[in-house]
Amino acid sequence: LGVLELFHGAEPEIVLMDIRLADDELSMPIAAVMTARRPSVAIVFVASPDGLCMLDVESGVVPCALLIKPLREQEMRSVLQIARRRSEDLRIAEARDFELVEARRRVSVALSELSRLRREDALTGVGNRHALDEALERECGRVRRIGGSLALIMIELDWFARYNECHGRSAGDDCLRLIAAVLSPFAARSTDT
């Protein structure tokens, strides 16, 4: 675990790992932790021709390239260039994935808010006709499935149009808000609308 602490805070783009050394009990877990912590790390395995049989495909570490010993400068430059591009592509993909997840979260929040607004009266904050229709459909279905009864209470405000005309629209709005505030506590169950 002390070796793993060497990488604490490090943000390598490329890790060269000798397969012969990777056969010990510590190297593969380090590479696995590094790629789990930062998936854009490009792992390049280095092996001698006889060391290929030591490759542990069940380690969870997927190399982006393989270098065979003896290492040649031009071959190593090419592989490192490919690994660097792979690391950059992975980093861009990580950023896009994060942006996509965040955009989906914002869309989900917006859809929830739109759904709530669709069922809620803007003036009083209580359920509107859409909420009533949905609740009636849901509760009638429940009564059909499990039996029982269903009660519906409707309230009509007598002479409300005249009140609005006499006292003005603003006073009428205040009156509706007050009535909604008084009646709302009596519709406290999730099935009440």
C-alpha positions as CSV (number, residue, x, y, z in Angstrom):
1,L,0.0,0.0,0.0
2,G,3.0,2.3,0.5
3,V,3.7,2.2,-3.3
4,L,0.2,3.2,-4.0
5,E,0.6,6.3,-1.9
6,L,3.3,7.4,-4.3
7,F,0.6,8.1,-6.8
8,H,-1.6,10.0,-4.4
9,G,-2.5,13.2,-6.2
10,A,-0.6,12.3,-9.3
11,E,-2.4,12.6,-12.6
12,P,-0.3,10.6,-15.1
13,E,-1.5,10.4,-18.7
14,I,0.5,7.2,-19.4
15,V,1.7,4.4,-17.3
16,L,4.4,2.0,-18.7
17,M,4.1,-1.3,-16.9
18,D,6.6,-4.2,-17.3
19,I,4.5,-7.4,-17.5
20,R,7.3,-9.3,-15.6
21,L,6.9,-6.8,-12.8
22,A,3.2,-6.8,-13.1
23,D,3.2,-10.4,-12.1
24,D,3.8,-9.5,-8.5
25,E,0.9,-9.0,-6.1
26,L,1.1,-5.2,-6.0
27,S,1.6,-3.8,-9.6
28,M,-1.7,-4.9,-11.1
29,P,-3.8,-3.6,-8.2
30,I,-2.0,-0.3,-8.5
31,A,-2.8,-0.1,-12.2
32,A,-6.4,-1.1,-11.6
33,V,-6.8,1.6,-8.9
34,M,-5.2,4.2,-11.1
35,T,-7.5,3.4,-14.0
36,A,-10.5,3.2,-11.7
37,R,-9.7,6.6,-10.2
38,R,-8.9,8.2,-13.5
39,P,-10.2,6.1,-16.5
40,S,-8.3,8.4,-19.0
41,V,-4.9,6.9,-17.9
42,A,-3.4,5.0,-20.8
43,I,-1.7,1.8,-19.7
44,V,1.1,0.5,-22.0
45,F,2.5,-2.9,-21.2
46,V,6.1,-3.7,-21.9
47,A,7.1,-7.3,-22.3
48,S,9.9,-9.5,-23.5
49,P,8.9,-11.9,-26.2
50,D,8.9,-14.8,-23.7
51,G,7.0,-12.7,-21.1
52,L,3.7,-12.4,-23.1
53,C,2.4,-15.6,-21.5
54,M,2.5,-13.7,-18.1
55,L,-0.2,-11.3,-19.3
56,D,-3.1,-11.4,-16.8
57,V,-6.3,-10.7,-18.7
58,E,-8.4,-11.1,-15.6
59,S,-6.7,-8.2,-13.8
60,G,-9.2,-5.7,-15.1
61,V,-6.3,-3.6,-16.5
62,V,-6.8,-3.1,-20.3
63,P,-3.6,-1.8,-22.0
64,C,-3.9,0.6,-24.9
65,A,-0.7,-0.7,-26.4
66,L,2.0,-3.3,-26.0
67,L,5.7,-2.8,-26.4
68,I,8.0,-5.7,-27.0
69,K,11.6,-5.7,-25.7
70,P,14.2,-4.7,-26.7
71,L,12.7,-1.3,-27.0
72,R,13.4,0.7,-30.1
73,E,13.3,4.5,-29.8
74,Q,11.1,5.1,-32.9
75,E,8.7,2.3,-31.9
76,M,8.5,3.7,-28.4
77,R,7.9,7.2,-29.6
78,S,5.0,6.0,-31.8
79,V,3.4,4.0,-29.1
80,L,3.7,6.8,-26.6
81,Q,2.2,9.2,-29.1
82,I,-0.7,6.8,-29.6
83,A,-1.1,6.3,-25.9
84,R,-1.1,10.1,-25.3
85,R,-3.8,10.5,-28.0
86,R,-5.8,7.7,-26.4
87,S,-5.5,9.4,-23.0
88,E,-6.6,12.7,-24.4
89,D,-9.6,11.0,-26.2
90,L,-10.5,9.3,-22.9
91,R,-10.3,12.5,-21.0
92,I,-12.5,14.2,-23.6
93,A,-15.0,11.3,-23.4
94,E,-15.0,11.6,-19.5
95,A,-15.8,15.3,-19.8
96,R,-18.6,14.6,-22.3
97,D,-20.0,11.8,-20.1
98,F,-20.0,14.2,-17.1
99,E,-21.7,16.9,-19.2
100,L,-24.3,14.4,-20.5
101,V,-25.1,13.1,-17.0
102,E,-25.4,16.7,-15.8
103,A,-27.6,17.7,-18.7
104,R,-29.8,14.6,-18.1
105,R,-30.1,15.6,-14.5
106,R,-31.1,19.1,-15.4
107,V,-33.7,17.8,-17.9
108,S,-35.1,15.5,-15.3
109,V,-35.5,18.3,-12.8
110,A,-37.1,20.5,-15.4
111,L,-39.5,17.8,-16.4
112,S,-40.5,17.2,-12.8
113,E,-41.1,20.9,-12.3
114,L,-43.1,21.1,-15.5
115,S,-45.2,18.1,-14.4
116,R,-45.8,19.8,-11.0
117,L,-46.7,23.1,-12.6
118,R,-49.1,21.3,-15.0
119,R,-51.1,19.9,-12.1
120,E,-50.9,23.0,-9.8
121,D,-52.9,26.2,-9.9
122,A,-50.5,29.1,-10.2
123,L,-52.5,31.4,-8.1
124,T,-53.4,29.2,-5.1
125,G,-50.8,26.4,-5.3
126,V,-53.4,23.7,-4.9
127,G,-54.3,21.0,-7.5
128,N,-56.0,22.2,-10.6
129,R,-58.3,20.4,-13.1
130,H,-55.4,18.2,-14.4
131,A,-54.7,17.1,-10.9
132,L,-58.3,16.3,-10.3
133,D,-58.6,14.3,-13.5
134,E,-55.5,12.3,-12.7
135,A,-56.6,11.7,-9.1
136,L,-60.1,10.6,-10.2
137,E,-58.7,8.2,-12.8
138,R,-56.1,6.7,-10.3
139,E,-58.6,6.4,-7.4
140,C,-61.4,5.0,-9.5
141,G,-59.0,2.4,-10.8
142,R,-57.9,1.6,-7.2
143,V,-61.6,1.2,-6.1
144,R,-62.2,-1.1,-9.1
145,R,-59.2,-3.3,-8.2
146,I,-59.6,-3.6,-4.5
147,G,-63.1,-2.5,-3.8
148,G,-64.2,0.0,-1.3
149,S,-65.7,3.4,-1.8
150,L,-64.7,6.8,-3.1
151,A,-65.8,10.2,-1.8
152,L,-65.7,13.5,-3.7
153,I,-66.3,16.8,-2.1
154,M,-66.7,19.9,-4.3
155,I,-67.0,23.5,-3.1
156,E,-68.6,26.3,-5.0
157,L,-68.1,29.9,-4.0
158,D,-71.4,31.6,-4.2
159,W,-71.4,35.1,-5.7
160,F,-67.7,35.1,-6.3
161,A,-68.1,36.9,-9.6
162,R,-69.9,39.7,-7.8
163,Y,-67.2,39.8,-5.0
164,N,-64.6,40.2,-7.7
165,E,-66.6,43.0,-9.4
166,C,-67.2,44.9,-6.1
167,H,-63.7,44.5,-4.6
168,G,-61.5,44.1,-7.6
169,R,-59.5,41.2,-9.1
170,S,-56.6,41.6,-6.6
171,A,-59.0,41.2,-3.6
172,G,-60.6,38.2,-5.4
173,D,-57.2,36.6,-5.8
174,D,-56.4,37.2,-2.2
175,C,-59.8,35.6,-1.3
176,L,-59.0,32.5,-3.4
177,R,-55.6,32.1,-1.8
178,L,-57.1,32.4,1.7
179,I,-59.7,29.7,0.9
180,A,-57.1,27.4,-0.5
181,A,-54.9,27.9,2.6
182,V,-57.8,27.1,4.9
183,L,-58.9,24.0,3.0
184,S,-55.4,22.6,2.1
185,P,-54.7,21.0,5.6
186,F,-57.8,18.9,5.1
187,A,-56.4,17.3,2.0
188,A,-53.2,16.0,3.6
189,R,-53.1,12.4,2.3
190,S,-51.2,11.6,-0.9
191,T,-54.5,10.5,-2.5
192,D,-56.3,13.8,-1.7
193,T,-56.4,16.4,-4.4
